[in-house]
Every structure is written in C-alpha cells, then in structure tokens.
C-alpha cells in the first residue's frame, strides 16, 4: 500500500494485531453484557428494574453498545436452555458460580454463537468443558422431544412488531425545523400530527450514533410517552413536581415545554436511577430541573418549599405491560415463566399508585395533576382513578380531557371515563394510560386536609374500601390475570 501524497509505502496492520483487537473488543463486550445482564436479572427477580434492557445498554457507561445489546438479548433468549445445560453439566465451581451472568454469556457464545475469539480466563475455563456442555444440550433435546435447538426455542419466539421511530426534539437546544433538516439528510422525516416537537422516522432507523442524539438535541421517545408532559401542560415560570422522574425523558420534556423557566423538582428514590436522571438532565441542558434523591411520598404538602407547586406529573412504577414488546420484557425470566404480571404484584402496584395519586392531589396550590402508566391493566388505570375520584372532587378537582381528538378513551367502569386516554399496544404499538385532573384556581378549598364538602373523609375511606373489595372479587375471577378486554374504543372514532 502506497501513500499517494508523498509516494511512501504504508505498512498494512498485521493480521495478528487486527485479530488481537477483535478478541479484546469481544472480551470487553462480554464483560459489559454480563454487567447489564446482572442488573436486568436482579431487577426482574425483585420486580423493580433500574431500567429497561435498552436503557441499561445505551447508558453512557457502555462503550460497545451494539455488541453488548446483541449479547444480552441473545443470552436472555436462550437463558432457560443455558441454565439447564449448566445444571446438567455441573461444570461450575464456587468461583465461577459467583460470576453467573458472565458464565451465561460465554455459554451462549460457545453453544449458539461464535466461539472463535473466546479469550479470557472465564472463557478458557468453559472452552475446556465444551464437551460436557454439548452433551448436556443433547440430553435436553432428547428430553424435550426436539430434533434441533430451533425447535426447542419455537415457544419463545415473539413476532416482530414494526414500529415507527419517534424522535422528540429537545427545543432547549434545537428548533424542530433544523432537526428535520439534519435528520432528513439520511432519513425520511415527518412531523407528528399531535405533538409539536415530535418527529416520525421509518421503523428500524438507527440513530444511536447520530450527533444530535449524542449531544442531547434529540431524544428517542415514543409518541405515547411524549403525550404525558404535553397533557400536563405546564407554563413557563411554573413550579412543577415530577414525582417518579427517572430516567428523566418526561422531566426534560417538561423543562422544554416551560422554555427552561420556572422550576421542576424531579424526585427519585433509587440511587442508581438518580444517576441516570442526573445524566439526562445534564444532556438535555435542563437547568431548571432540581434532582431530589427522595421518595415523593415523603414530601410534605404543607412545607413552604412546595407552597407554589402548580402542577404534578405522576408516572409511578407500574407493570409495564403496555410497553413489554418495546422494552423487550418478553425476554425476561418472569415473562417466560408466565408470571410477569401476577395478580399479587398488580395488587401491590395499584395500592402504591393510589397512595401516590392521593398524595399528589393534596398539594394546596396544585392546579393540574397527570396520572399516567404504561400499563394495559384496568386495576392500575381506571380502578385507581375510581378509588381516588371522590377525594379529588372534594378537593375541587375534576377530570379533564387531554387530546380531545384522540379516539381511544378509558374503559366505561368509572364516571367520566370519556375523559381518560388510552393508547392501544396493537394499533399504536404501545399501551399507555393518561388521566388529567384539573382545579380552577378560584375553587380551592381553604384546607384540602379538612374539607367538609359534599363528602366526608370517612365516606371517602368507605368508598375506597368498597372499590378495593370489588377489585379483590374481580381478581378472583378466572379471566382476571389476562383479559382480552383491556381496551375500550369509542363506537364512533373521530378522524384526526
């Protein structure tokens, strides 16, 4: 090879060096994948994930994102088989059992991936035991009556759902027209018909290395998720609370809607998620966001610090059933074992959601509260609203209608269901729920905690108890765990 400019021969990089670089890159990717897998499996087993698989992989600390994402997804896909193989082969000593996630990754590469460049102590340990691993796999195939691994895996195959790539423009850094121009150089780009700062690109568009994403000028955020902050509608200069803020996409969307003016108190209890929230705030340039490492339920509504809070966004922990496909939850052990949305977990989630919503409604100066979930379950959505509605009305709140042009509304199990908003995981590719409570500034009770209006506190508690008993009865029905009737469409669908 010759450098044409100066006519001096340029030596090619030795093949052995290139191969060494590939091996080191693969070694590092397996360690990063093991770290992500450990967090994913720990969160799944405790039903409290730090973030989705995608969120964890595309965090700033992961360098080789593409390879790490592929390894994590493929290992999770084969994990039931890998666990059985390792148990039957019985090749791990106590040292390597403590690094179980790395063993899962390497076993996947040996049996189902490409083991040509497996370097490293852990890799060498398992390579020497490749025979017992393959023998264990053969025994499993015979036991399951399968001729090939593909036949064994057929039960875990999930149909691919084609979903447009939605991109929210961070107007704190960039205007929508400029973003369209830059993204349009390589992709077809359209404006969304409802969200002013949301752009729509073809399914599968890969923007993870795009400069605008790297510098926080754009965020990859679904349409339904982007509807939440817009539904709250905070004005510049307001004081706002984001009650369960991490990873922070909705928080910085609020900041952009407020043009960086006013203040947003972003609460997050989990210390690892606080770090993610801080990163999102910094990336977005959201200077008016104040991250608070605290449980929202510990905030005192009577504290003068929150006496001017006019809007609260409550997007609490939920089952995530509406975004399971997008989050890749179908790869998790809890999903493949069939208990991903077990009834006991839903009951606990709903109890927390009710408590958090009642707390949000108790702040004395609040005019707008949005309650949202990415769940399709009635128990987390309409039932929560129904339980708190008498108390909300006694505080002067009423249900309002976010996005009146949107055709899909709440299940008709609560008065005012036409005000509630649902998105369909089939038609809209994700299942969200949004309830908007509003209060006229002229109708504030003198003291929300001592209201004596049309309903007493005892009556509120009695009604909540009745709702709880009805939900408990419903959960005992055979179809309560998974119901096909979780969505309600208006008989007349308005055209946008």
Wavefront OBJ file of the C-alpha trace (Angstrom):
o trace
v 0.000 0.000 0.000
v 1.400 3.454 -1.015
v 0.659 6.883 0.373
v -0.196 8.674 -2.891
v 0.525 12.104 -1.474
v 4.198 11.516 -0.697
v 4.846 8.242 -2.500
v 5.941 6.433 0.651
v 4.817 2.808 1.166
v 2.453 2.421 4.149
v 2.655 -0.868 6.009
v -0.576 -2.773 6.495
v -1.630 -3.509 10.043
v -0.513 -7.068 10.801
v -3.306 -9.653 10.698
v -2.360 -10.876 14.163
v -2.770 -7.346 15.566
v -6.195 -6.924 13.924
v -7.238 -10.280 15.299
v -5.989 -9.262 18.728
v -8.061 -6.074 18.605
v -11.186 -8.079 17.705
v -10.555 -10.506 20.553
v -10.075 -7.681 23.073
v -13.224 -5.963 21.827
v -15.207 -9.205 22.177
v -13.770 -9.832 25.638
v -14.755 -6.352 26.779
v -18.251 -6.663 25.237
v -18.888 -9.890 27.167
v -17.952 -8.153 30.449
v -20.221 -5.210 29.669
v -23.022 -7.587 28.687
v -22.587 -9.520 31.948
v -22.860 -6.289 33.928
v -26.091 -5.336 32.151
v -27.466 -8.862 32.465
v -26.788 -8.852 36.201
v -28.793 -5.653 36.626
v -31.617 -6.919 34.388
v -31.967 -10.259 36.191
v -31.729 -8.676 39.648
v -34.422 -6.134 38.785
v -36.640 -8.805 37.258
v -36.365 -11.121 40.266
v -37.236 -8.276 42.660
v -39.848 -6.794 40.270
v -38.098 -3.424 40.482
v -35.950 -2.774 37.449
v -33.419 0.050 37.365
v -34.302 0.450 33.696
v -35.310 -1.453 30.600
v -32.774 -3.550 28.705
v -32.405 -0.783 26.128
v -31.992 1.904 28.786
v -29.231 -0.046 30.526
v -27.375 -0.917 27.334
v -27.496 2.600 25.927
v -26.331 4.246 29.140
v -23.141 6.357 28.882
v -21.036 3.761 30.730
v -21.465 1.121 27.994
v -18.893 1.632 25.246
v -19.620 -1.164 22.768
v -23.389 -0.710 22.679
v -24.199 -2.731 19.555
v -22.282 -5.847 20.598
v -23.462 -5.594 24.210
v -27.111 -5.250 23.193
v -26.888 -8.280 20.891
v -25.197 -10.426 23.549
v -27.686 -9.501 26.286
v -30.733 -10.118 24.086
v -29.464 -13.403 22.669
v -28.370 -14.705 26.079
v -31.768 -13.861 27.583
v -33.475 -15.525 24.646
v -31.586 -18.790 25.292
v -31.366 -18.389 29.086
v -33.803 -21.213 30.064
v -31.750 -23.661 27.997
v -28.408 -22.251 29.192
v -29.440 -22.656 32.847
v -30.496 -26.269 32.248
v -27.257 -27.005 30.386
v -25.087 -25.650 33.205
v -27.104 -27.543 35.826
v -26.871 -30.867 33.965
v -23.203 -30.425 33.005
v -22.316 -29.359 36.565
v -19.044 -27.778 35.451
v -19.002 -24.570 37.520
v -17.043 -24.403 40.748
v -17.841 -21.909 43.503
v -15.572 -19.248 41.984
v -17.371 -19.184 38.645
v -20.833 -19.599 40.154
v -20.323 -16.172 41.709
v -19.964 -14.807 38.185
v -23.104 -16.497 36.901
v -24.091 -13.802 34.408
v -20.699 -13.935 32.697
v -20.995 -17.742 32.564
v -24.381 -17.398 30.862
v -22.908 -15.041 28.254
v -19.932 -17.287 27.500
v -22.062 -20.445 27.399
v -24.297 -18.756 24.837
v -21.256 -17.925 22.693
v -19.888 -21.473 22.950
v -23.135 -23.307 22.161
v -25.095 -20.893 19.993
v -22.811 -18.032 18.984
v -19.246 -17.929 17.671
v -16.535 -19.146 19.995
v -13.640 -18.475 17.610
v -12.367 -15.447 19.542
v -13.113 -16.513 23.098
v -10.143 -15.231 25.066
v -10.010 -14.632 28.804
v -9.756 -16.820 31.915
v -13.502 -17.443 32.215
v -13.724 -18.226 28.511
v -10.806 -20.684 28.640
v -12.357 -22.389 31.674
v -15.600 -23.127 29.803
v -13.930 -23.913 26.462
v -12.088 -26.768 28.207
v -15.516 -28.064 29.277
v -17.204 -27.644 25.913
v -17.775 -31.415 25.618
v -19.908 -31.718 28.787
v -21.863 -28.593 27.768
v -22.683 -30.043 24.351
v -23.582 -33.393 25.917
v -25.956 -31.655 28.341
v -27.608 -29.817 25.452
v -28.108 -33.109 23.591
v -29.808 -34.615 26.666
v -32.197 -31.650 26.857
v -33.139 -32.031 23.201
v -33.945 -35.710 23.731
v -35.910 -34.963 26.898
v -37.988 -32.296 25.150
v -38.509 -34.378 22.030
v -36.838 -31.784 19.810
v -34.542 -32.537 16.910
v -32.944 -29.100 16.745
v -32.343 -26.176 19.072
v -34.598 -24.088 16.818
v -37.486 -26.466 17.576
v -36.782 -26.098 21.281
v -36.808 -22.324 21.033
v -40.006 -22.078 18.989
v -42.130 -21.479 22.084
v -40.147 -18.346 22.920
v -40.352 -16.706 19.500
v -42.109 -13.333 19.588
v -43.468 -11.821 16.348
v -41.584 -8.718 15.307
v -43.677 -5.575 15.717
v -42.777 -2.856 13.241
v -42.963 0.494 14.994
v -42.094 3.925 13.605
v -39.053 5.564 15.130
v -40.278 8.562 17.120
v -37.806 11.314 17.925
v -38.554 14.208 20.254
v -36.684 17.413 19.511
v -35.191 18.998 22.615
v -36.224 22.606 21.989
v -33.928 23.750 24.792
v -31.084 23.148 22.330
v -32.538 22.938 18.835
v -35.608 24.029 16.878
v -37.810 21.490 15.120
v -37.108 22.741 11.573
v -33.336 22.441 11.986
v -33.719 18.954 13.438
v -35.864 17.932 10.468
v -33.266 19.296 8.074
v -30.375 17.441 9.748
v -32.208 14.131 10.157
v -33.658 14.430 6.657
v -30.185 14.220 5.109
v -30.209 10.448 5.600
v -33.797 9.576 6.510
v -37.388 10.287 5.594
v -38.752 12.579 8.335
v -42.276 13.791 9.108
v -43.805 15.887 11.853
v -46.193 14.100 14.183
v -49.816 15.190 13.774
v -50.364 15.829 17.505
v -47.110 16.519 19.371
v -45.448 19.707 18.035
v -41.857 18.707 18.862
v -42.158 15.037 17.829
v -40.771 13.670 14.553
v -41.578 10.361 12.868
v -38.951 8.276 11.048
v -39.185 4.839 9.372
v -39.178 1.716 11.619
v -35.728 0.455 12.482
v -33.968 3.789 11.885
v -30.739 3.587 13.897
v -29.806 6.921 15.462
v -27.724 5.740 18.402
v -24.549 7.246 16.974
v -26.167 10.355 15.493
v -24.512 13.589 16.684
v -27.885 15.149 17.575
v -28.685 12.247 19.908
v -25.221 12.212 21.430
v -25.341 15.933 22.312
v -28.921 15.836 23.654
v -30.532 17.820 20.847
v -32.956 14.959 20.212
v -34.304 12.099 22.347
v -35.681 8.783 21.169
v -39.060 8.766 22.893
v -42.313 7.056 21.926
v -45.409 9.003 20.965
v -47.498 7.895 23.951
v -44.656 8.724 26.344
v -44.340 12.171 24.735
v -48.063 12.818 25.226
v -47.744 12.771 29.028
v -45.837 16.038 29.564
v -47.929 17.810 26.911
v -51.093 16.656 28.712
v -49.853 18.254 31.945
v -49.263 21.491 30.033
v -47.073 23.466 32.488
v -46.448 27.108 31.610
v -43.051 28.862 31.663
v -42.271 30.100 35.164
v -44.382 27.499 36.988
v -43.125 25.307 39.799
v -43.683 21.629 38.967
v -43.008 18.260 40.595
v -42.126 15.150 38.601
v -42.966 12.588 41.265
v -41.212 9.473 39.885
v -38.813 11.064 37.455
v -36.082 8.628 36.321
v -34.789 8.060 33.730
v -35.832 11.654 33.018
v -37.185 11.824 29.456
v -40.531 13.218 30.610
v -38.750 15.518 33.087
v -36.649 17.239 30.440
v -39.677 17.341 28.126
v -41.431 19.363 30.849
v -38.366 21.612 31.018
v -38.549 22.220 27.258
v -42.284 22.985 27.396
v -41.511 25.509 30.148
v -38.746 27.020 27.956
v -36.238 26.418 30.744
v -38.070 28.849 33.045
v -39.501 28.148 36.496
v -38.523 25.072 38.491
v -39.057 21.322 38.249
v -38.430 19.192 41.324
v -37.591 15.737 39.984
v -37.976 13.062 42.674
v -36.349 9.652 42.518
v -35.847 7.173 45.335
v -33.465 4.673 43.706
v -29.838 5.873 43.844
v -28.860 4.167 40.572
v -31.803 5.740 38.774
v -30.870 9.111 40.284
v -27.551 8.887 38.428
v -29.410 8.215 35.196
v -31.733 11.146 35.918
v -28.791 13.473 36.567
v -27.214 12.409 33.273
v -30.443 13.046 31.334
v -30.783 16.497 32.922
v -27.203 17.415 32.012
v -27.518 16.009 28.495
v -30.700 17.991 27.834
v -29.326 21.228 29.280
v -32.357 21.437 31.588
v -31.037 23.963 34.092
v -34.449 24.457 35.711
v -34.584 20.819 36.894
v -33.661 20.149 40.530
v -32.989 16.433 41.130
v -34.148 15.281 44.548
v -32.985 11.870 45.830
v -36.132 11.304 47.862
v -39.381 9.363 47.990
v -42.180 11.565 46.637
v -44.432 10.278 49.417
v -42.073 11.857 51.980
v -42.615 15.358 50.585
v -44.815 17.377 52.947
v -47.547 19.250 51.033
v -47.670 21.807 53.883
v -43.948 22.588 53.542
v -43.372 26.148 52.283
v -40.902 24.704 49.764
v -43.858 23.317 47.819
v -46.407 26.032 48.501
v -46.166 27.333 44.922
v -46.220 23.999 43.087
v -48.908 24.291 40.414
v -48.553 21.022 38.500
v -47.508 17.455 39.302
v -46.631 14.680 36.874
v -47.149 11.264 38.457
v -45.844 8.405 36.330
v -45.322 5.787 39.066
v -43.916 2.287 38.980
v -46.269 0.024 37.040
v -46.385 -3.402 35.417
v -45.056 -2.004 32.113
v -47.451 -4.338 30.309
v -48.172 -1.739 27.636
v -44.547 -1.496 26.537
v -43.436 -5.092 27.127
v -42.536 -5.639 23.469
v -40.640 -2.362 23.124
v -38.830 -2.869 26.433
v -38.004 -6.467 25.410
v -39.658 -7.704 28.627
v -40.690 -10.889 26.841
v -37.060 -11.978 27.146
v -37.102 -11.798 30.956
v -37.416 -14.932 33.121
v -40.569 -13.617 34.819
v -42.283 -13.363 31.434
v -41.159 -16.697 30.008
v -42.221 -18.446 33.224
v -45.701 -16.979 32.828
v -45.780 -14.826 35.982
v -44.729 -11.488 34.527
v -47.976 -9.801 35.583
v -49.024 -11.973 38.527
v -52.078 -10.778 40.411
v -50.308 -10.221 43.748
v -47.809 -7.888 42.095
v -50.577 -5.915 40.381
v -52.397 -5.521 43.719
v -49.257 -4.104 45.352
v -48.610 -1.762 42.424
v -52.192 -0.485 42.451
v -52.039 0.186 46.195
v -48.879 2.266 45.755
v -50.332 4.075 42.735
v -53.483 5.054 44.656
v -51.429 6.295 47.591
v -49.149 8.359 45.339
v -52.073 9.908 43.440
v -53.877 10.876 46.663
v -50.622 12.473 47.843
v -50.231 14.423 44.602
v -53.774 15.795 44.867
v -53.113 17.036 48.418
v -50.652 19.816 47.491
v -52.568 23.037 48.238
v -51.655 25.181 45.206
v -51.713 22.460 42.553
v -53.947 23.159 39.551
v -53.058 20.225 37.280
v -52.119 16.612 38.029
v -51.407 13.978 35.375
v -51.522 10.328 36.382
v -50.024 8.063 33.723
v -48.910 4.455 33.354
v -47.531 2.259 30.603
v -49.923 -0.491 31.632
v -52.930 -2.059 29.920
v -54.470 -3.338 33.156
v -57.687 -1.817 34.480
v -56.539 -2.310 38.070
v -53.640 0.122 37.520
v -55.636 2.597 35.454
v -59.399 3.144 35.726
v -59.608 1.426 39.129
v -57.001 3.777 40.601
v -58.853 6.830 39.247
v -62.183 5.484 40.524
v -60.763 4.939 44.009
v -59.472 8.496 44.400
v -62.120 10.387 42.428
v -64.428 11.167 45.417
v -61.486 12.635 47.329
v -60.253 14.510 44.257
v -63.684 16.092 43.745
v -63.801 17.085 47.401
v -60.524 18.938 46.856
v -62.036 20.802 43.907
v -60.533 18.671 41.130
v -62.325 17.337 38.095
v -61.296 15.088 35.225
v -60.304 16.981 32.081
v -59.823 15.663 28.541
v -56.233 15.527 27.257
v -56.005 15.459 23.455
v -59.759 15.595 22.675
v -59.063 14.468 19.097
v -57.610 11.152 20.290
v -60.142 8.346 19.606
v -59.315 5.770 22.298
v -60.670 6.503 25.760
v -60.981 4.797 29.142
v -62.929 1.664 29.988
v -66.527 2.551 30.928
v -66.121 1.427 34.537
v -65.794 4.867 36.099
v -67.835 8.020 35.778
v -66.034 10.351 33.393
v -64.257 7.559 31.503
v -64.635 9.603 28.318
v -62.024 11.995 29.745
v -59.429 9.244 30.260
v -56.979 8.400 27.489
v -55.647 5.022 26.398
v -53.278 4.029 23.624
v -53.533 0.602 22.013
v -50.462 -1.685 22.068
v -51.576 -3.137 18.725
v -52.739 -0.076 16.789
v -50.459 2.450 18.485
v -47.624 -0.012 19.193
v -47.610 0.827 22.928
v -50.220 0.808 25.668
v -50.352 3.942 27.832
v -52.984 5.435 30.124
v -53.358 9.140 30.964
v -55.718 10.810 33.437
v -55.691 14.600 33.823
v -57.073 16.208 36.976
v -57.582 19.997 36.898
v -58.686 22.512 39.507
v -59.850 26.055 38.971
v -57.745 28.485 40.974
v -60.911 30.138 42.227
v -62.345 26.910 43.660
v -59.533 25.868 46.018
v -60.815 24.577 49.367
v -59.471 26.601 52.297
v -57.781 23.455 53.619
v -57.786 20.305 51.491
v -56.954 18.269 54.559
v -60.095 19.422 56.414
v -62.614 19.565 53.610
v -66.278 19.438 54.603
v -67.858 19.470 51.153
v -70.275 17.015 49.658
v -68.381 14.014 51.037
v -66.632 13.403 54.352
v -63.259 11.747 54.841
v -64.969 8.707 56.384
v -67.178 8.388 53.328
v -64.103 8.625 51.099
v -62.437 5.790 53.021
v -65.605 3.699 52.875
v -65.856 4.196 49.117
v -62.190 3.306 48.678
v -62.795 0.149 50.716
v -65.746 -0.803 48.540
v -63.659 -0.259 45.403
v -60.891 -2.404 46.886
v -63.341 -5.227 47.672
v -64.776 -5.070 44.169
v -61.262 -5.251 42.702
v -60.418 -8.163 45.008
v -63.505 -10.021 43.803
v -62.661 -9.283 40.174
v -59.136 -10.596 40.658
v -60.530 -13.918 41.861
v -62.305 -14.490 38.550
v -60.666 -16.937 36.129
v -60.020 -14.271 33.500
v -58.629 -11.665 35.893
v -54.966 -12.401 35.235
v -55.019 -11.803 31.483
v -58.089 -10.354 29.847
v -58.632 -9.578 26.204
v -60.997 -6.773 27.132
v -58.429 -4.330 28.474
v -59.091 -1.690 25.829
v -62.228 0.229 25.034
v -62.760 2.003 21.752
v -65.446 4.570 21.151
v -68.177 3.289 18.885
v -67.565 6.338 16.725
v -63.905 7.009 16.060
v -63.167 10.590 15.235
v -60.998 11.294 12.285
v -57.909 13.320 13.017
l 1 2 3 4 5 6 7 8 9 10 11 12 13 14 15 16 17 18 19 20 21 22 23 24 25 26 27 28 29 30 31 32 33 34 35 36 37 38 39 40 41 42 43 44 45 46 47 48 49 50 51 52 53 54 55 56 57 58 59 60 61 62 63 64 65 66 67 68 69 70 71 72 73 74 75 76 77 78 79 80 81 82 83 84 85 86 87 88 89 90 91 92 93 94 95 96 97 98 99 100 101 102 103 104 105 106 107 108 109 110 111 112 113 114 115 116 117 118 119 120 121 122 123 124 125 126 127 128 129 130 131 132 133 134 135 136 137 138 139 140 141 142 143 144 145 146 147 148 149 150 151 152 153 154 155 156 157 158 159 160 161 162 163 164 165 166 167 168 169 170 171 172 173 174 175 176 177 178 179 180 181 182 183 184 185 186 187 188 189 190 191 192 193 194 195 196 197 198 199 200 201 202 203 204 205 206 207 208 209 210 211 212 213 214 215 216 217 218 219 220 221 222 223 224 225 226 227 228 229 230 231 232 233 234 235 236 237 238 239 240 241 242 243 244 245 246 247 248 249 250 251 252 253 254 255 256 257 258 259 260 261 262 263 264 265 266 267 268 269 270 271 272 273 274 275 276 277 278 279 280 281 282 283 284 285 286 287 288 289 290 291 292 293 294 295 296 297 298 299 300 301 302 303 304 305 306 307 308 309 310 311 312 313 314 315 316 317 318 319 320 321 322 323 324 325 326 327 328 329 330 331 332 333 334 335 336 337 338 339 340 341 342 343 344 345 346 347 348 349 350 351 352 353 354 355 356 357 358 359 360 361 362 363 364 365 366 367 368 369 370 371 372 373 374 375 376 377 378 379 380 381 382 383 384 385 386 387 388 389 390 391 392 393 394 395 396 397 398 399 400 401 402 403 404 405 406 407 408 409 410 411 412 413 414 415 416 417 418 419 420 421 422 423 424 425 426 427 428 429 430 431 432 433 434 435 436 437 438 439 440 441 442 443 444 445 446 447 448 449 450 451 452 453 454 455 456 457 458 459 460 461 462 463 464 465 466 467 468 469 470 471 472 473 474 475 476 477 478 479 480 481 482 483 484 485 486 487 488 489 490 491 492 493 494 495 496
